[in-house]
Amino acid sequence: MTRFLTAAALIALPIAAVSAQAPMPASTYVMKAGAGDLYEKTSSQILLETTTNPKLKSFAQMMIADHTKSTEDVKVAAMAANVKVAPPKLDPMGAKNVAALRAAKGTARDRLYVTQQKAAHAKALTLQQGYAAKGTVPGLKTVAAGIVPVVQTHITELQTM
């Protein structure tokens, strides 16, 4: 019986550790949200240079508009809370994805864009839901919660592509 309890405790430990993790600092959230938005806008602009697919054109234009708005919303909330806001920059994965997208041509670029968008939006949804639930700055939590349904809409659109 002791072995069972020890094993159960060991299994439960990682779960407890994950749920007890410290909330993400507001500055980290702002940086990650900005990097994600910058990737979305940059990749969409690259796609618009060459795609002939009307559905993708429409989606890319929506990405630029929605992610420009979310960047501005996060920036305004961060500034109101006296959280330092640096200009967004691509994270290493975003930079790698942008380079791959630039290198791809024609319909291969279209397919790569959709694949990258699916992964980026899954990551964005996790970030926004996480900060909305466990963030420490009320204004940023509100913005994150407002971004969640927008990202979910993007994911729904991507499922049809």
C-alpha positions in Angstrom: 0.0 0.0 0.0 2.9 2.4 0.8 4.3 1.8 -2.7 1.0 2.7 -4.3 0.6 5.9 -2.3 4.2 6.9 -3.2 3.6 6.2 -6.8 0.4 8.1 -6.8 2.1 11.0 -5.0 4.8 11.0 -7.6 2.3 11.1 -10.5 0.3 13.9 -8.9 3.4 16.0 -8.1 3.9 17.2 -11.7 0.2 18.1 -12.0 0.4 20.0 -8.8 3.6 21.8 -9.9 2.0 22.9 -13.2 -1.1 24.2 -11.5 0.9 26.0 -8.9 3.2 27.7 -11.4 3.7 31.3 -10.8 1.7 33.6 -13.1 3.4 34.9 -16.2 4.9 38.4 -15.5 3.0 41.1 -17.4 6.1 42.2 -19.2 6.6 38.6 -20.5 3.0 38.5 -21.7 3.3 41.8 -23.5 6.5 40.7 -25.2 5.0 37.3 -26.3 1.8 38.8 -27.5 3.7 41.5 -29.5 6.0 38.8 -31.0 3.0 36.7 -32.0 1.1 39.7 -33.5 4.2 40.8 -35.4 4.7 37.3 -36.9 1.0 37.2 -37.9 1.2 40.6 -39.7 4.6 39.9 -41.3 3.7 36.5 -42.6 0.4 37.7 -43.9 2.0 40.6 -45.8 4.4 38.1 -47.4 1.5 35.9 -48.4 -0.3 38.8 -50.0 2.7 39.5 -52.2 2.1 36.3 -54.2 -1.1 34.4 -53.4 -3.9 34.2 -56.0 -6.2 32.4 -53.6 -9.1 34.8 -52.7 -9.9 32.9 -49.5 -6.3 33.2 -48.3 -6.1 36.9 -49.4 -9.2 37.6 -47.3 -7.8 35.7 -44.3 -4.4 37.4 -44.5 -6.1 40.8 -44.6 -8.1 39.8 -41.6 -4.9 38.8 -39.8 -3.2 42.1 -40.5 -6.3 44.1 -39.2 -7.0 41.9 -36.2 -3.4 41.6 -35.0 -2.7 45.3 -35.5 -5.7 45.9 -33.2 -4.6 43.4 -30.6 -1.1 44.8 -30.5 -2.6 48.3 -29.9 -5.0 47.0 -27.3 -2.2 45.3 -25.4 0.0 48.3 -25.7 -2.7 50.7 -24.3 -3.5 48.4 -21.4 0.2 47.9 -20.6 0.9 51.6 -20.6 -2.1 52.3 -18.4 -0.7 49.8 -15.9 2.8 51.2 -16.2 4.2 48.0 -17.8 7.1 48.7 -20.0 6.3 48.2 -23.7 9.1 47.7 -26.1 8.5 47.6 -29.8 7.5 44.0 -30.8 10.1 41.8 -32.3 9.9 38.3 -33.7 10.9 35.5 -31.5 13.2 32.8 -32.9 10.4 30.6 -34.2 8.7 33.6 -35.8 11.9 34.6 -37.5 12.4 31.0 -38.7 8.9 30.8 -40.0 9.1 34.2 -41.8 12.4 33.1 -43.5 10.8 29.8 -44.6 7.8 31.6 -46.0 9.9 34.1 -47.9 11.8 31.1 -49.4 8.7 29.3 -50.5 7.1 30.0 -53.8 3.6 29.8 -55.4 1.1 27.4 -53.9 3.8 25.9 -51.7 3.9 29.3 -49.9 0.2 29.2 -49.6 0.3 25.7 -48.0 3.2 26.7 -45.7 1.4 29.8 -44.6 -1.7 27.8 -43.5 0.4 25.2 -41.7 2.3 28.0 -39.9 -0.9 29.9 -39.0 -2.5 26.8 -37.4 0.5 26.3 -35.1 0.9 30.1 -34.4 -2.8 30.4 -33.5 -2.7 27.4 -31.2 0.2 29.0 -29.4 -1.6 32.4 -29.3 -4.7 30.8 -27.9 -2.7 29.2 -25.1 -1.0 32.5 -24.3 -4.2 34.6 -24.3 -6.2 32.1 -22.3 -3.4 31.6 -19.8 -3.0 35.3 -19.2 -6.7 35.9 -19.0 -7.0 33.2 -16.4 -3.8 33.8 -14.3 -2.5 37.2 -15.3 -1.6 39.7 -12.6 -2.5 43.0 -14.3 -6.3 43.4 -14.5 -6.3 45.6 -17.6 -4.1 43.1 -19.5 -6.2 40.2 -18.3 -9.3 41.9 -19.7 -7.5 42.5 -23.0 -6.3 38.9 -23.2 -9.8 37.7 -22.5 -11.1 39.8 -25.3 -8.5 38.5 -27.7 -9.4 34.8 -27.0 -12.6 34.8 -29.1 -10.8 36.6 -32.0 -8.1 33.9 -32.0 -10.8 31.2 -31.8 -12.4 32.7 -34.9 -9.1 32.6 -36.7 -8.7 28.9 -35.8 -12.2 28.1 -37.1 -11.4 29.8 -40.4 -8.1 27.9 -40.7 -9.9 24.6 -40.2 -11.7 25.2 -43.5 -8.4 25.8 -45.4 
